[in-house]
Amino acid sequence: MKHCYECHSQEAGKQKGGLLLDRKEGWEKGGDAGPALIVGQPAKSLLIHSVRYEDEDLQMPPKSKMAPEEIKVLEEWIAMGAPDPRVESLAAAQPKKTLDIEAARQTWAYRALQQAPLPAVKDKAWPRNDIDTLVLAEIEANKLKPAADADLRTLKRRLSYDLTGLPPNDAEASDLTYEAYVDRLLQSPAFGEKWGRHWLDLARYADSNGGDRNYTFYQAWRYRNYVIDSFNRDLSYYDFIREQIAGDLMPAKDDAQRRERMIAATYLSLGPKMLTERDKEKLHLDTVDEQLDTIGKSMLGLSIGCARCHDHKFDPISQRDYYALAGFLRSTEIVMGTRNGCVNVASWVEQALPKSGPEFAELKQKVERLELAMRLKVERDFMETVAGSKALTKLPLAGVIYDEASAELVGNWKESKLSKNRFGDFYIHDDKKDKGVKKAVFRGALPETGIYEVRIAYPAKGNCDTQVPITVEAFDDVHQVIFDQTKKPSVGGLFEPIGRFHFEKGGRVNVIVNTGGTKGYVIVDAVQFISEKDIERESMALAMANGSAHGDPLLTMSSAALSKELNKQIDALKDADLAMTPRDFADAGDVNLRVRGEVNQLGPKVPRNFLSVLHRGSAPEIAAGSSGRLQLAEWMVSAENTLLDRVIVNRLWAKLFGRGIVSTVDNFGVQGEKPTHPALLDHLALTFRASNGSIKTLIREMVLSRTYQLAAEGKSERVKADPENKLFARHSYRRLAAEEIRDSLLQLTGELNTEQAAATALTYGEDLDDLMKLDKLMHRSVYLPVARNNLAPDLEIFDAANPEMTAGDRPLTTVPTQALYLLNSSFIQKQAATLAQQAYAQADAVTWLHQAILGHAPEDAAAKRAQAFIDQSGTDREKALADLAHVLLASTEFLFLE
């Protein structure tokens, strides 16, 4: 064990991978990857697997391979029961730092919601509701007083932008009381467009993939509109969350609700994906990681993704917690097939939206045929050209095929083209004069867990050996097969099955052909792995290729023909009634922990479960073949998950008050900030839970509070004592968001199209890499196409959300390019000119422009300066009015809310 003690012993002071091998209890318990060995079963033992160098990602010792005789001793020791006199307890070793889940459960973020009595305040006349009382208590405790109330005009402008993202309608605002105006804005369709945009920031919404290939998401707009509609009709936040995690699995009362819930689940599919990733299991797990990161930050305020490779360094999230959650999502199919006809470029799942009539069945059939074309194209591109008398072009074989060029060869093998009935350009064989022990090792990777038929290709000859030993290393066991290579291959005249075996995605998939004990020739040409479910389809394709059957022409198409067919089908379906709806994998189930996050280093299988710091019960019972996302969705909205409520009410507060009670709105963990008002946070969460998750109800309570209606201040004792406004003793100034600036400019000129838009990205082609001209799209900015890696400059310059990740709090920058844009933008100049034309017809153009743009008449001094500027212009009065309008549109007063 001298090789092992260097990294896995107390004496060396190292416990790499969590494994100690200098005592019996160490190998029994194992490390991050589970038990190091299984007594009596060398072939199933991780220790033997690693010292044999069977996996290029797990080779021990790492510096050089042990001698064969040393490995043999280890194998014999395990086979005889692994006797070990080293009985010292692991407790004597340096204890590994562990997460204290029970202690974490008592902290503010994870404990049950606390309903504390309202505190006593000195100024009993000041509060208008419970929010005010809880805020005032903290203000008074810091020996301060609240700011004065803001005037009604300021409040209504603040309200209009905060609730709808648009400037106030002067006539409507002046005719209504403050409370009535609140209710009017909450019922406006613009409310959903404003607050839906906040959620789209969290959901990393985009109309393209980004990453390596910026393909257009033709159907993403349906999710965008679903979000807007959900906010407008005040869908319960709990139903909203359920639908996004498992809408495709939820029951529905009719087709309309079924469509809506399928669209909602697009949330899981929207993220950027490395579609060109060659290792498809890595692609799946990277997709899961991105989903967990998004769910964690957007819904729970936690960086769950940090636990992929090890226990979270700061928060109470273990690596087992990560993979317990990952099991729900790895059981969910998001990516599949091929998008552009290249085997290495994946596509994403789309499903037909239900409707009455025959069109739905026809559309489903088209989608299924598209997926078949994708699957066939991937298969074709795994194949090598097949020459010979029986197949002059390509055989329509299924599954995954590895040619002899993919094998690791031990010993001397010879190439041959003697037989025309071969797979690929040549095959290899041993030399009967120099037999020795030779090996051809095929290390495969399969797209999904299941039962596969393993086949080998060889040109049958009378001088081949009848007792060829073949080892199949599957997930469940190591199987020994004796095979007769004089037997004529039955599949396409090239391949012959050697058995069916259980393989796991990401697990070992090894086939070893060796020459030990043989006398005749041993030939190695190719190895095929075909899923049981594809055998019948392949049989039909082979029969069609032989002219003895009729079926879908796709089955016998060449790779080139399939590429053309794919392009045609994708183009035909780009504006079809589809949604980016995920679905459960056929092999849904628990996943293995990955040691250090490495895809191919499998640790123990982790049962699907919820975060242990929040969940005290047992693991959910999940039906075979189900992802369990329904159970995950129900747990997410359960009262047990207090983070869900705390995080969303904090987000609402942050959008209305300028900062959150927890200022790090996406991080409620140790590295985030603690709440300034924990009692207020829990009060809002309990109020929200009591309203069954009504967003509008809680927003209404917040904006009716006196705290919300305070004046903003630049200089005061409150600013000096509390510059970050942690006490909320005053209101905070804020700049208009990027979308609010653009939408206001269109609204002021009367050009804003207030109708809901549909697929605005569809006209820009199969990717969104090229510059998109958006000046003719007059809809609200929420409907503009969002291209990853190619954001609209008018929005990006004013800090629009980065769609690569959850963005609960947009960065606020002040940079010279913003001023240059305000001065030189052709869009702003055009809007200013339009306003000038409208003002030109007014008796008092200066007052009209101030009233239209700033919402009030100018003060006398400002009016005189503006009029003098107009008068100096001479005959070009309209140009001067346009310049005045431009100045007002670029002014701080227009761009900022008090």
Secondary structure, DSSP 4 states (H G I P E B T S, - for coil): -HHHHTTEETTTTEEGGG---SSHHHHHH-BTTB-S--TT-GGG-HHHHHHTT-BTTB-SSSSSPPPHHHHHHHHHHHHTT--------GGGSPPPP---HHHHTTSTTTSPP--PPPPP-S-TTS-SSHHHHHHHHHHHHTT--PPPBPPHHHHHHHHHHHHHSS---HHHHHHS-HHHHHHHHHTSHHHHHHHHHHHHHHTT--SB--TT--BB-TTHHHHHHHHHHHHHTT--HHHHHHHHHHGGGS--SSHHHHHHHHHHGGGGT-S---TT-S-HHHHHHHHHHHHHHHHIIIII---GGGGSSSS-SSSS--HHHHHHHHHHHHTEE-EES-SSS-TTS-EE--EEPP-SSHHHHHHHHHHHHHHHHHHHHHHHHHPPPB-SSS-SS-----SEEEEGGGSEEES--EEE---SS-SBS-EEE--GGG-S--EEEEE---SS-EEEEEEEE----TTB-S-EEEEEE-SS-EEEEEE-TTSPP-BTTTEEEEEEEEE-TTS--EEEEE-TT--SB-EE-EEEEEEHHHHHHHHHHHHHHTTS----GGGG--HHHHHHHHHHHHHHHTTSSEE---EE-TT---EEEEGGG-TT-EEEEE-----TTT--SPPPP--TT---HHHHHHHHTSTT-HHHHHHHHHHHHHHHHSS-SSS-TT--STTSPPPS-HHHHHHHHHHHHHTTS-HHHHHHHHHHSTTTTBPB-SSSHHHHH-TT-TT-SSBPPEEPPHHHHHHHHHHHTT--B-SPP--TTGGG-SB--SPP--TT--B-GGGS---TT---HHHHTTT---TTS--SS------HHHHHHHHH-HHHHHHHHHHHHHHHTSTTHHHHHHHHHHSSPPPHHHHHHHHHHHHTTTT-HHHHHHHHHHHHHTSHHHHEE-
